[in-house]
Amino acid sequence: MPLRQSTVALRIFGDDLVPEEVSALMGCEPTRSYRKGQLRQAPSYLAKTGTWLLEAADAEPGDIEAQVVEVLGRVTHDAKVWQQLGERFELDIYCGAFMQTGNEGIELSPQTLLLLGQRGLALGVELYAPSQDDA
């Protein structure tokens, strides 16, 4: 059974991260970005570290694979850039998986797993169980 909804974001973190530099290397602007110590909005607090996020459009029903491919299709494919970023910063793909029932899951094709591996990206999936309101 497919997920009810999913979210996906490419995340890059580091204390010395300068969002404009990362954007130049990635070849696109982020959805959100912050320098360490910059005031963040909603909720408002100082960013603990530099952050560069590129989010895919939310999917209903969930389609994590398509969202991962969407995000990676918007950034550079240059292996040297990914290596350079990976040596300086923490990089990952964050996925939010919102379930409608207790028996749902995701599957990624070998091609998508290869895209992640070539870029040195960990895949994190946060599972959200159905709420009482969904029942």
N, CA, C and O atoms as a MOPAC input file, in Angstrom:
PM7 MOZYME 1SCF
protein

 N      0.85100 1    -1.18300 1     0.00000 1
 C      0.00000 1     0.00000 1     0.00000 1
 C      0.89400 1     1.24200 1     0.00000 1
 O      1.85700 1     1.30300 1     0.76400 1
 N      0.59100 1     2.22500 1    -0.84000 1
 C      1.42900 1     3.43800 1    -0.88900 1
 C      1.24100 1     4.30000 1     0.35000 1
 O      0.22400 1     4.21700 1     1.03800 1
 N      2.23100 1     5.11600 1     0.61300 1
 C      2.15400 1     6.06000 1     1.72100 1
 C      1.06100 1     7.09000 1     1.45700 1
 O      0.74800 1     7.40000 1     0.30800 1
 N      0.49000 1     7.61000 1     2.52800 1
 C     -0.51500 1     8.67500 1     2.38400 1
 C      0.13300 1     9.93400 1     1.83800 1
 O     -0.42000 1    10.58900 1     0.95400 1
 N      1.31800 1    10.27900 1     2.36800 1
 C      2.00400 1    11.50700 1     1.96700 1
 C      3.49000 1    11.32900 1     2.23100 1
 O      3.88000 1    10.55000 1     3.10000 1
 N      4.32700 1    12.05400 1     1.48000 1
 C      5.76700 1    12.03100 1     1.74800 1
 C      6.38100 1    13.39800 1     1.46500 1
 O      5.89800 1    14.17600 1     0.64200 1
 N      7.47300 1    13.65100 1     2.19200 1
 C      8.27200 1    14.86000 1     2.00400 1
 C      9.71900 1    14.43200 1     1.82800 1
 O     10.15000 1    13.43300 1     2.40400 1
 N     10.46800 1    15.18500 1     1.03200 1
 C     11.87900 1    14.87200 1     0.79700 1
 C     12.66100 1    16.17400 1     0.71800 1
 O     12.20600 1    17.15000 1     0.12100 1
 N     13.84800 1    16.17800 1     1.33000 1
 C     14.72800 1    17.34100 1     1.25200 1
 C     16.18000 1    16.88800 1     1.20900 1
 O     16.58400 1    15.97800 1     1.93300 1
 N     16.95500 1    17.53300 1     0.35300 1
 C     18.40600 1    17.41000 1     0.37300 1
 C     18.88300 1    18.39800 1     1.43100 1
 O     18.55600 1    19.58400 1     1.37600 1
 N     19.66500 1    17.89600 1     2.40300 1
 C     20.10800 1    18.74500 1     3.50700 1
 C     21.63200 1    18.77200 1     3.55900 1
 O     22.29200 1    17.74100 1     3.43600 1
 N     22.17300 1    19.97200 1     3.74200 1
 C     23.61400 1    20.14900 1     3.90100 1
 C     23.81400 1    21.02500 1     5.13500 1
 O     23.23800 1    22.10800 1     5.23900 1
 N     24.64400 1    20.54200 1     6.07600 1
 C     24.87200 1    21.24800 1     7.33400 1
 C     26.36000 1    21.42700 1     7.57700 1
 O     27.16200 1    20.56900 1     7.20700 1
 N     26.73100 1    22.54200 1     8.19900 1
 C     28.11300 1    22.75800 1     8.61700 1
 C     28.28600 1    24.12300 1     9.24600 1
 O     27.66600 1    25.09900 1     8.82300 1
 N     29.13900 1    24.18500 1    10.26900 1
 C     29.33800 1    25.44500 1    10.98000 1
 C     29.87100 1    26.55100 1    10.08500 1
 O     29.52000 1    27.71600 1    10.27500 1
 N     30.71400 1    26.21100 1     9.11000 1
 C     31.27200 1    27.24200 1     8.24000 1
 C     30.56400 1    27.31000 1     6.88300 1
 O     31.10900 1    27.85000 1     5.92100 1
 N     29.34500 1    26.75800 1     6.81100 1
 C     28.58600 1    26.75600 1     5.57700 1
 C     28.12400 1    28.17500 1     5.23200 1
 O     27.51000 1    28.86100 1     6.04900 1
 N     28.43100 1    28.59200 1     4.01800 1
 C     27.95800 1    29.87200 1     3.47100 1
 C     26.96800 1    29.51000 1     2.36500 1
 O     27.37000 1    28.99700 1     1.32000 1
 N     25.68100 1    29.77000 1     2.58200 1
 C     24.67000 1    29.33000 1     1.61900 1
 C     24.94100 1    29.74000 1     0.17800 1
 O     24.68700 1    28.95800 1    -0.73800 1
 N     25.44600 1    30.94100 1    -0.04300 1
 C     25.69900 1    31.40500 1    -1.40500 1
 C     26.77800 1    30.56400 1    -2.08900 1
 O     26.69600 1    30.30600 1    -3.29000 1
 N     27.78200 1    30.13800 1    -1.33400 1
 C     28.82900 1    29.27600 1    -1.90100 1
 C     28.27000 1    27.91200 1    -2.28200 1
 O     28.58600 1    27.38100 1    -3.34700 1
 N     27.43400 1    27.34500 1    -1.40600 1
 C     26.83300 1    26.04000 1    -1.69400 1
 C     25.91400 1    26.15500 1    -2.91400 1
 O     25.91500 1    25.27900 1    -3.77900 1
 N     25.13900 1    27.22400 1    -2.98000 1
 C     24.24700 1    27.42100 1    -4.13400 1
 C     25.04000 1    27.48200 1    -5.43200 1
 O     24.63400 1    26.89700 1    -6.43600 1
 N     26.17200 1    28.18700 1    -5.41800 1
 C     27.00800 1    28.28000 1    -6.62000 1
 C     27.52800 1    26.90500 1    -7.02600 1
 O     27.55000 1    26.57700 1    -8.21200 1
 N     27.95000 1    26.09500 1    -6.04600 1
 C     28.45200 1    24.75500 1    -6.34700 1
 C     27.33800 1    23.82300 1    -6.83400 1
 O     27.54500 1    23.01600 1    -7.74100 1
 N     26.16400 1    23.94200 1    -6.22800 1
 C     25.05800 1    23.05400 1    -6.56300 1
 C     24.35500 1    23.45900 1    -7.85700 1
 O     23.68200 1    22.64000 1    -8.48100 1
 N     24.51100 1    24.71800 1    -8.25800 1
 C     23.87300 1    25.17500 1    -9.48600 1
 C     22.40900 1    25.51200 1    -9.32400 1
 O     21.67700 1    25.57900 1   -10.31100 1
 N     21.96600 1    25.72800 1    -8.08300 1
 C     20.57800 1    26.13100 1    -7.85700 1
 C     20.44800 1    26.79000 1    -6.48900 1
 O     21.31700 1    26.65900 1    -5.62700 1
 N     19.34700 1    27.49700 1    -6.31900 1
 C     19.05500 1    28.14400 1    -5.04200 1
 C     18.33600 1    27.15500 1    -4.12800 1
 O     17.58000 1    26.30800 1    -4.60400 1
 N     18.56700 1    27.25600 1    -2.82100 1
 C     17.88900 1    26.36300 1    -1.88500 1
 C     16.45200 1    26.80400 1    -1.62700 1
 O     16.06000 1    27.92300 1    -1.95800 1
 N     15.68900 1    25.91600 1    -1.03900 1
 C     14.35600 1    26.26500 1    -0.55600 1
 C     14.48800 1    27.15900 1     0.67400 1
 O     13.76300 1    28.14100 1     0.83300 1
 N     15.43600 1    26.79000 1     1.54400 1
 C     15.73900 1    27.56900 1     2.75000 1
 C     17.22200 1    27.43400 1     3.03900 1
 O     17.83200 1    26.41100 1     2.72800 1
 N     17.80500 1    28.47400 1     3.63800 1
 C     19.20900 1    28.39500 1     4.03600 1
 C     19.47300 1    29.38100 1     5.16900 1
 O     18.79000 1    30.39600 1     5.30600 1
 N     20.49100 1    29.05300 1     5.98400 1
 C     20.86500 1    29.88400 1     7.11800 1
 C     22.36100 1    29.76000 1     7.34800 1
 O     22.94500 1    28.69800 1     7.13700 1
 N     22.96800 1    30.83600 1     7.77500 1
 C     24.33500 1    30.79400 1     8.28500 1
 C     24.25600 1    30.50300 1     9.77900 1
 O     23.24500 1    30.79500 1    10.41700 1
 N     25.30700 1    29.93400 1    10.33100 1
 C     25.36700 1    29.69200 1    11.76300 1
 C     25.18300 1    31.03000 1    12.48200 1
 O     25.83800 1    32.01800 1    12.15200 1
 N     24.28400 1    31.04600 1    13.46900 1
 C     24.02500 1    32.24800 1    14.25200 1
 C     23.00300 1    33.18100 1    13.64600 1
 O     22.63100 1    34.17100 1    14.27700 1
 N     22.53400 1    32.89800 1    12.43400 1
 C     21.51600 1    33.73400 1    11.78300 1
 C     20.16900 1    33.48000 1    12.43200 1
 O     19.86700 1    32.35400 1    12.82600 1
 N     19.35500 1    34.53100 1    12.54500 1
 C     18.01500 1    34.39100 1    13.10000 1
 C     17.13200 1    33.65600 1    12.10500 1
 O     16.97100 1    34.08600 1    10.96200 1
 N     16.56300 1    32.54400 1    12.55200 1
 C     15.62600 1    31.77300 1    11.73600 1
 C     14.21600 1    32.23300 1    12.04900 1
 O     13.96100 1    32.81600 1    13.10300 1
 N     13.32000 1    31.97300 1    11.14500 1
 C     11.91400 1    32.34000 1    11.33800 1
 C     11.08400 1    31.09300 1    11.61100 1
 O     11.44600 1    29.99000 1    11.20100 1
 N      9.98800 1    31.27800 1    12.29700 1
 C      8.91200 1    30.29300 1    12.52500 1
 C      9.39400 1    28.87600 1    12.81200 1
 O      9.45300 1    28.09700 1    11.86000 1
 N      9.73100 1    28.48200 1    13.98000 1
 C      9.85300 1    29.32800 1    15.17400 1
 C     11.17200 1    30.08500 1    15.14200 1
 O     12.15800 1    29.61300 1    14.57600 1
 N     11.18000 1    31.21700 1    15.73000 1
 C     12.34300 1    32.09300 1    15.65200 1
 C     13.39800 1    31.68800 1    16.69100 1
 O     13.12000 1    31.61400 1    17.88800 1
 N     14.60800 1    31.43000 1    16.20000 1
 C     15.76400 1    31.14900 1    17.04400 1
 C     17.02400 1    31.28200 1    16.18900 1
 O     16.95000 1    31.35800 1    14.96200 1
 N     18.16900 1    31.30900 1    16.85000 1
 C     19.42600 1    31.41700 1    16.11900 1
 C     19.82600 1    30.04900 1    15.59200 1
 O     19.79100 1    29.06200 1    16.32600 1
 N     20.20600 1    29.98900 1    14.32500 1
 C     20.61300 1    28.72000 1    13.70800 1
 C     21.86100 1    28.19600 1    14.41000 1
 O     22.84800 1    28.91900 1    14.55200 1
 N     21.81800 1    26.94800 1    14.84600 1
 C     22.95200 1    26.33300 1    15.56200 1
 C     24.10700 1    26.00400 1    14.63100 1
 O     25.25600 1    25.90600 1    15.06300 1
 N     23.79700 1    25.83400 1    13.35300 1
 C     24.82200 1    25.54400 1    12.34700 1
 C     24.34400 1    26.07900 1    11.00600 1
 O     23.16900 1    26.41100 1    10.85000 1
 N     25.24600 1    26.16200 1    10.04100 1
 C     24.85200 1    26.56700 1     8.70300 1
 C     23.99900 1    25.49000 1     8.06900 1
 O     24.23800 1    24.30000 1     8.28000 1
 N     23.01400 1    25.89400 1     7.29900 1
 C     22.05000 1    24.96200 1     6.72600 1
 C     21.70600 1    25.36700 1     5.29900 1
 O     21.48100 1    26.54400 1     5.01400 1
 N     21.66700 1    24.37700 1     4.40300 1
 C     21.22100 1    24.56700 1     3.02100 1
 C     20.24900 1    23.43200 1     2.72800 1
 O     20.64100 1    22.26500 1     2.75600 1
 N     18.97800 1    23.75600 1     2.44600 1
 C     17.94000 1    22.75700 1     2.20400 1
 C     17.31200 1    22.95300 1     0.83300 1
 O     16.99100 1    24.07400 1     0.43700 1
 N     17.14300 1    21.85600 1     0.12000 1
 C     16.41100 1    21.86600 1    -1.14200 1
 C     15.29400 1    20.84000 1    -1.02400 1
 O     15.54300 1    19.63600 1    -0.94800 1
 N     14.06500 1    21.33100 1    -1.00900 1
 C     12.91100 1    20.46900 1    -0.78000 1
 C     12.20000 1    20.13600 1    -2.08700 1
 O     12.08900 1    20.97400 1    -2.98200 1
 N     11.72300 1    18.90400 1    -2.17900 1
 C     10.85300 1    18.50100 1    -3.28400 1
 C      9.43100 1    18.90400 1    -2.91600 1
 O      9.12200 1    19.13800 1    -1.74800 1
 N      8.58600 1    18.98000 1    -3.91300 1
 C      7.16800 1    19.20700 1    -3.64500 1
 C      6.63100 1    18.01600 1    -2.85200 1
 O      6.98900 1    16.87100 1    -3.12800 1
 N      5.76800 1    18.28900 1    -1.86200 1
 C      5.13800 1    17.20300 1    -1.11100 1
 C      4.33500 1    16.33200 1    -2.07100 1
 O      3.79500 1    16.82200 1    -3.06300 1
 N      4.26200 1    15.04300 1    -1.77100 1
 C      3.53900 1    14.10800 1    -2.63700 1
 C      2.41500 1    13.42800 1    -1.87300 1
 O      2.62500 1    12.89500 1    -0.78400 1
 N      1.20600 1    13.45100 1    -2.45700 1
 C      0.04000 1    12.71900 1    -1.94800 1
 C     -0.60800 1    12.00500 1    -3.12100 1
 O     -1.11400 1    12.69200 1    -4.00800 1
 N     -0.63100 1    10.70200 1    -3.19200 1
 C      0.01000 1     9.78000 1    -2.24900 1
 C      1.53000 1     9.92600 1    -2.29100 1
 O      2.10100 1    10.49200 1    -3.22300 1
 N      2.15500 1     9.39900 1    -1.25600 1
 C      3.59900 1     9.51300 1    -1.13400 1
 C      4.34000 1     8.83600 1    -2.27700 1
 O      3.93000 1     7.78600 1    -2.77300 1
 N      5.44700 1     9.46400 1    -2.68400 1
 C      6.28800 1     8.89100 1    -3.73900 1
 C      7.72500 1     9.34200 1    -3.50000 1
 O      8.24400 1    10.19800 1    -4.21700 1
 N      8.35500 1     8.76600 1    -2.49900 1
 C      9.69800 1     9.18100 1    -2.09700 1
 C     10.68900 1     9.03700 1    -3.24800 1
 O     11.53900 1     9.90600 1    -3.44400 1
 N     10.58900 1     7.96900 1    -3.99300 1
 C     11.53500 1     7.78700 1    -5.10700 1
 C     11.46500 1     8.94800 1    -6.09500 1
 O     12.50100 1     9.50300 1    -6.46000 1
 N     10.27400 1     9.32100 1    -6.52900 1
 C     10.12900 1    10.42800 1    -7.48700 1
 C     10.64400 1    11.73700 1    -6.87900 1
 O     11.23500 1    12.55800 1    -7.58100 1
 N     10.42300 1    11.93100 1    -5.58700 1
 C     10.87400 1    13.15600 1    -4.93700 1
 C     12.39700 1    13.20800 1    -4.84400 1
 O     12.99200 1    14.26700 1    -5.04700 1
 N     13.03000 1    12.08400 1    -4.54100 1
 C     14.49600 1    12.02900 1    -4.49100 1
 C     15.06000 1    12.34700 1    -5.88300 1
 O     15.99100 1    13.14200 1    -6.01400 1
 N     14.49700 1    11.72900 1    -6.90300 1
 C     14.95300 1    11.97300 1    -8.27600 1
 C     14.73400 1    13.43700 1    -8.65200 1
 O     15.58400 1    14.03700 1    -9.31000 1
 N     13.61300 1    14.01600 1    -8.24400 1
 C     13.33000 1    15.42900 1    -8.52100 1
 C     14.40600 1    16.33000 1    -7.91900 1
 O     14.95900 1    17.19000 1    -8.60500 1
 N     14.69800 1    16.13000 1    -6.64400 1
 C     15.67700 1    16.97500 1    -5.95400 1
 C     17.06200 1    16.81400 1    -6.58400 1
 O     17.73000 1    17.80900 1    -6.86700 1
 N     17.49300 1    15.58600 1    -6.80500 1
 C     18.82700 1    15.37000 1    -7.35800 1
 C     18.92700 1    15.84200 1    -8.80300 1
 O     20.02200 1    16.14500 1    -9.27900 1
 N     17.80200 1    15.90900 1    -9.50500 1
 C     17.79700 1    16.41700 1   -10.86600 1
 C     17.96400 1    17.93200 1   -10.94300 1
 O     18.25600 1    18.47600 1   -12.00800 1
 N     17.78000 1    18.60400 1    -9.82300 1
 C     17.88200 1    20.06900 1    -9.79900 1
 C     19.27100 1    20.56200 1    -9.41500 1
 O     19.53900 1    21.76200 1    -9.48400 1
 N     20.15300 1    19.66400 1    -9.01400 1
 C     21.49300 1    20.05800 1    -8.55900 1
 C     22.55300 1    19.43900 1    -9.45700 1
 O     22.25000 1    18.62600 1   -10.33000 1
 N     23.79100 1    19.83300 1    -9.23200 1
 C     24.89100 1    19.35900 1   -10.05500 1
 C     25.03500 1    17.83600 1   -10.01100 1
 O     24.69500 1    17.18200 1    -9.02500 1
 N     25.54700 1    17.30500 1   -11.10700 1
 C     25.86500 1    15.87700 1   -11.17700 1
 C     27.37900 1    15.66000 1   -11.04700 1
 O     27.84500 1    14.52200 1   -11.10000 1
 N     28.13500 1    16.72400 1   -10.88100 1
 C     29.60700 1    16.69700 1   -10.84700 1
 C     30.09700 1    15.97700 1    -9.57700 1
 O     29.91000 1    16.46900 1    -8.46400 1
 N     30.71500 1    14.82600 1    -9.75900 1
 C     31.19000 1    14.01200 1    -8.63400 1
 C     32.21400 1    14.76100 1    -7.77500 1
 O     32.25700 1    14.57300 1    -6.55900 1
 N     33.02900 1    15.59800 1    -8.39600 1
 C     34.03900 1    16.35700 1    -7.64100 1
 C     33.38400 1    17.34400 1    -6.68900 1
 O     33.86500 1    17.54200 1    -5.57300 1
 N     32.30100 1    17.96100 1    -7.11400 1
 C     31.57600 1    18.89100 1    -6.24800 1
 C     30.99200 1    18.15200 1    -5.05500 1
 O     31.09000 1    18.62000 1    -3.92000 1
 N     30.38600 1    17.00100 1    -5.30900 1
 C     29.80600 1    16.21300 1    -4.21600 1
 C     30.88700 1    15.75400 1    -3.24400 1
 O     30.67400 1    15.76400 1    -2.03100 1
 N     32.04000 1    15.35500 1    -3.76400 1
 C     33.13700 1    14.93600 1    -2.89200 1
 C     33.60700 1    16.10800 1    -2.03900 1
 O     33.81200 1    15.96400 1    -0.83300 1
 N     33.77600 1    17.26100 1    -2.66600 1
 C     34.20800 1    18.45900 1    -1.94600 1
 C     33.20800 1    18.82100 1    -0.84800 1
 O     33.60800 1    19.11600 1     0.27800 1
 N     31.92700 1    18.80200 1    -1.16200 1
 C     30.90800 1    19.11500 1    -0.16100 1
 C     30.90600 1    18.08300 1     0.96400 1
 O     30.79100 1    18.43000 1     2.14000 1
 N     31.03400 1    16.80700 1     0.58900 1
 C     31.03800 1    15.74100 1     1.58900 1
 C     32.22300 1    15.79400 1     2.53200 1
 O     32.12700 1    15.33400 1     3.67000 1
 N     33.34400 1    16.34700 1     2.07900 1
 C     34.51800 1    16.48100 1     2.93800 1
 C     34.36900 1    17.62300 1     3.93500 1
 O     35.00900 1    17.61600 1     4.98700 1
 N     33.53700 1    18.59500 1     3.61500 1
 C     33.38900 1    19.78200 1     4.46700 1
 C     32.12800 1    19.76800 1     5.31900 1
 O     32.11200 1    20.33900 1     6.40900 1
 N     31.07500 1    19.12400 1     4.83500 1
 C     29.77500 1    19.25100 1     5.47800 1
 C     29.10500 1    17.90000 1     5.68200 1
 O     29.54600 1    16.88100 1     5.15000 1
 N     28.02700 1    17.91400 1     6.46400 1
 C     27.14700 1    16.74600 1     6.59400 1
 C     26.08700 1    16.86500 1     5.50900 1
 O     25.44400 1    17.90600 1     5.37100 1
 N     25.90600 1    15.79200 1     4.73800 1
 C     24.92400 1    15.78000 1     3.66000 1
 C     24.01100 1    14.58200 1     3.83400 1
 O     24.46000 1    13.50200 1     4.21700 1
 N     22.74100 1    14.77100 1     3.55300 1
 C     21.82200 1    13.63400 1     3.53000 1
 C     20.56700 1    13.97700 1     2.75600 1
 O     20.33200 1    15.12400 1     2.37300 1
 N     19.77700 1    12.95600 1     2.54200 1
 C     18.42300 1    13.11200 1     2.02100 1
 C     17.50500 1    12.72900 1     3.16700 1
 O     17.55000 1    11.61000 1     3.67700 1
 N     16.66700 1    13.68700 1     3.56200 1
 C     15.69000 1    13.44600 1     4.62100 1
 C     14.34700 1    13.15000 1     3.97800 1
 O     13.92500 1    13.84400 1     3.05300 1
 N     13.67600 1    12.11400 1     4.47100 1
 C     12.35400 1    11.74500 1     3.97100 1
 C     11.38300 1    11.64500 1     5.13600 1
 O     11.68100 1    11.02500 1     6.15700 1
 N     10.23300 1    12.25300 1     4.97400 1
 C      9.13800 1    12.08200 1     5.92000 1
 C      8.10100 1    11.18800 1     5.26900 1
 O      7.59300 1    11.49900 1     4.19100 1
 N      7.78300 1    10.07200 1     5.92400 1
 C      6.83000 1     9.09400 1     5.37900 1
 C      5.59800 1     9.07400 1     6.28200 1
 O      5.66400 1     8.59500 1     7.41400 1
 N      4.48700 1     9.58600 1     5.78700 1
 C      3.24200 1     9.69000 1     6.55200 1
 C      2.31300 1     8.55500 1     6.14100 1
 O      1.86300 1     8.47900 1     4.99800 1
 N      2.03900 1     7.68100 1     7.09300 1
 C      1.25400 1     6.48600 1     6.79900 1
 C     -0.23100 1     6.71100 1     7.06400 1
 O     -0.61400 1     7.48400 1     7.94200 1
 N     -1.05200 1     6.02100 1     6.29000 1
 C     -2.49300 1     6.03600 1     6.51800 1
 C     -2.90400 1     4.82600 1     7.34800 1
 O     -3.85300 1     4.89300 1     8.13000 1
 N     -2.18400 1     3.72000 1     7.17400 1
 C     -2.42500 1     2.50600 1     7.95200 1
 C     -1.08800 1     2.08700 1     8.55700 1
 O     -0.06900 1     2.74300 1     8.33900 1
 N     -1.09400 1     1.02200 1     9.29700 1
 C      0.13300 1     0.55900 1     9.93000 1
 C      0.98300 1    -0.33200 1     9.05000 1
 O      2.01600 1    -0.82500 1     9.50200 1
 N      0.58200 1    -0.55800 1     7.80100 1
 C      1.30200 1    -1.49300 1     6.94200 1
 C      1.60500 1    -0.84500 1     5.59400 1
 O      1.06900 1    -1.24400 1     4.56000 1
 N      2.47800 1     0.16600 1     5.62800 1
 C      2.88000 1     0.85000 1     4.41300 1
 C      4.39300 1     0.91300 1     4.37700 1
 O      5.04500 1     0.78700 1     5.41300 1
 N      4.95100 1     1.10400 1     3.20600 1
 C      6.40300 1     1.15200 1     3.12000 1
 C      6.85800 1     1.87400 1     1.87300 1
 O      6.05800 1     2.38800 1     1.09100 1
 N      8.17100 1     1.89700 1     1.71200 1
 C      8.76100 1     2.52900 1     0.53800 1
 C      9.71500 1     1.54800 1    -0.12100 1
 O     10.19200 1     0.59800 1     0.49900 1
 N      9.97400 1     1.80000 1    -1.38000 1
 C     10.96000 1     1.01600 1    -2.12100 1
 C     11.69200 1     1.96900 1    -3.05600 1
 O     11.07300 1     2.79900 1    -3.72100 1
 N     13.01600 1     1.84200 1    -3.10100 1
 C     13.81900 1     2.63100 1    -4.01500 1
 C     14.47700 1     1.70300 1    -5.01300 1
 O     14.96100 1     0.63000 1    -4.65100 1
 N     14.49500 1     2.11700 1    -6.26700 1
 C     15.09300 1     1.30500 1    -7.32100 1
 C     16.61300 1     1.31900 1    -7.20300 1
 O     17.17600 1     2.21700 1    -6.57700 1
 N     17.28100 1     0.33700 1    -7.79500 1
 C     18.74400 1     0.34600 1    -7.80800 1
 C     19.30800 1     1.62200 1    -8.43400 1
 O     20.35900 1     2.10000 1    -8.00700 1
 N     18.63100 1     2.17700 1    -9.43100 1
 C     19.11300 1     3.40000 1   -10.07400 1
 C     19.11800 1     4.57700 1    -9.09600 1
 O     20.06500 1     5.36300 1    -9.07400 1
 N     18.08100 1     4.69400 1    -8.30300 1
 C     18.00200 1     5.78100 1    -7.32600 1
 C     19.00900 1     5.56500 1    -6.20400 1
 O     19.62900 1     6.51800 1    -5.73500 1
 N     19.17400 1     4.32900 1    -5.77600 1
 C     20.18200 1     4.03600 1    -4.74500 1
 C     21.57900 1     4.37100 1    -5.25200 1
 O     22.41900 1     4.85100 1    -4.49200 1
 N     21.83000 1     4.11800 1    -6.54000 1
 C     23.11400 1     4.45700 1    -7.13300 1
 C     23.32800 1     5.97400 1    -7.13800 1
 O     24.42300 1     6.44600 1    -6.83300 1
 N     22.27900 1     6.74500 1    -7.48700 1
 C     22.38300 1     8.20600 1    -7.44300 1
 C     22.78700 1     8.69000 1    -6.04700 1
 O     23.62800 1     9.57900 1    -5.91200 1
 N     22.19100 1     8.11000 1    -5.02800 1
 C     22.52000 1     8.48700 1    -3.65100 1
 C     23.95900 1     8.09900 1    -3.32100 1
 O     24.70700 1     8.90000 1    -2.76100 1
 N     24.34200 1     6.88700 1    -3.66300 1
 C     25.68600 1     6.40400 1    -3.36400 1
 C     26.76600 1     7.19200 1    -4.07500 1
 O     27.81100 1     7.47700 1    -3.48900 1
 N     26.53600 1     7.54600 1    -5.32000 1
 C     27.52300 1     8.31700 1    -6.07800 1
 C     27.76400 1     9.69300 1    -5.46500 1
 O     28.83100 1    10.27900 1    -5.65300 1
 N     26.80500 1    10.19700 1    -4.75400 1
 C     26.91500 1    11.51300 1    -4.14000 1
 C     27.27900 1    11.44200 1    -2.65400 1
 O     27.41500 1    12.47200 1    -1.99400 1
 N     27.43300 1    10.23900 1    -2.14100 1
 C     27.78400 1    10.07700 1    -0.72600 1
 C     26.66800 1    10.48800 1     0.20600 1
 O     26.92400 1    10.96400 1     1.31200 1
 N     25.42300 1    10.30800 1    -0.23000 1
 C     24.27100 1    10.74700 1     0.55800 1
 C     23.66200 1     9.60300 1     1.35800 1
 O     23.33700 1     8.54800 1     0.81400 1
 N     23.51400 1     9.83300 1     2.65600 1
 C     22.74800 1     8.91500 1     3.49400 1
 C     21.27300 1     9.19700 1     3.24700 1
 O     20.89400 1    10.32100 1     2.91800 1
 N     20.45000 1     8.17800 1     3.40600 1
 C     19.00500 1     8.32100 1     3.27300 1
 C     18.39500 1     8.10000 1     4.64400 1
 O     18.52400 1     7.02000 1     5.22100 1
 N     17.73300 1     9.11900 1     5.16400 1
 C     17.04500 1     9.00600 1     6.44600 1
 C     15.55400 1     9.07300 1     6.22000 1
 O     15.06400 1     9.96000 1     5.52100 1
 N     14.82900 1     8.13900 1     6.80900 1
 C     13.37600 1     8.11100 1     6.67200 1
 C     12.76600 1     8.20200 1     8.06500 1
 O     13.01300 1     7.36100 1     8.92900 1
 N     11.96800 1     9.24100 1     8.26000 1
 C     11.24000 1     9.41700 1     9.52000 1
 C      9.80800 1     8.95500 1     9.27500 1
 O      9.12200 1     9.48100 1     8.39800 1
 N      9.35800 1     7.97200 1    10.05000 1
 C      8.03600 1     7.39600 1     9.85300 1
 C      7.03000 1     8.07000 1    10.77400 1
 O      7.27700 1     8.24600 1    11.96700 1
 N      5.89600 1     8.44100 1    10.20200 1
 C      4.80600 1     9.04600 1    10.96000 1
 C      3.61700 1     8.10400 1    10.90700 1
 O      3.02100 1     7.89300 1     9.85100 1
 N      3.28200 1     7.54300 1    12.05600 1
 C      2.17700 1     6.59700 1    12.15000 1
 C      0.85000 1     7.30700 1    11.91800 1
 O      0.75600 1     8.52300 1    12.07900 1
 N     -0.16900 1     6.55100 1    11.54300 1
 C     -1.48700 1     7.17000 1    11.36900 1
 C     -1.95700 1     7.78900 1    12.69000 1
 O     -1.74900 1     7.22600 1    13.76500 1
 N     -2.58800 1     8.94500 1    12.58600 1
 C     -3.11100 1     9.58200 1    13.79900 1
 C     -4.52900 1     9.10000 1    14.06000 1
 O     -5.15100 1     8.46700 1    13.20700 1
 N     -5.02400 1     9.40400 1    15.23200 1
 C     -6.39500 1     9.04600 1    15.57900 1
 C     -7.38700 1     9.67200 1    14.59100 1
 O     -8.43200 1     9.09400 1    14.29300 1
 N     -7.04000 1    10.86300 1    14.09000 1
 C     -7.90600 1    11.57600 1    13.15200 1
 C     -7.98400 1    10.86800 1    11.80900 1
 O     -8.97600 1    11.01000 1    11.09300 1
 N     -6.94100 1    10.09700 1    11.45300 1
 C     -6.91300 1     9.39000 1    10.17300 1
 C     -7.75400 1     8.12400 1    10.19500 1
 O     -8.11800 1     7.59200 1     9.14700 1
 N     -8.05500 1     7.65100 1    11.37800 1
 C     -8.77900 1     6.38100 1    11.51600 1
 C    -10.24400 1     6.51100 1    11.17500 1
 O    -10.98400 1     5.53000 1    11.24300 1

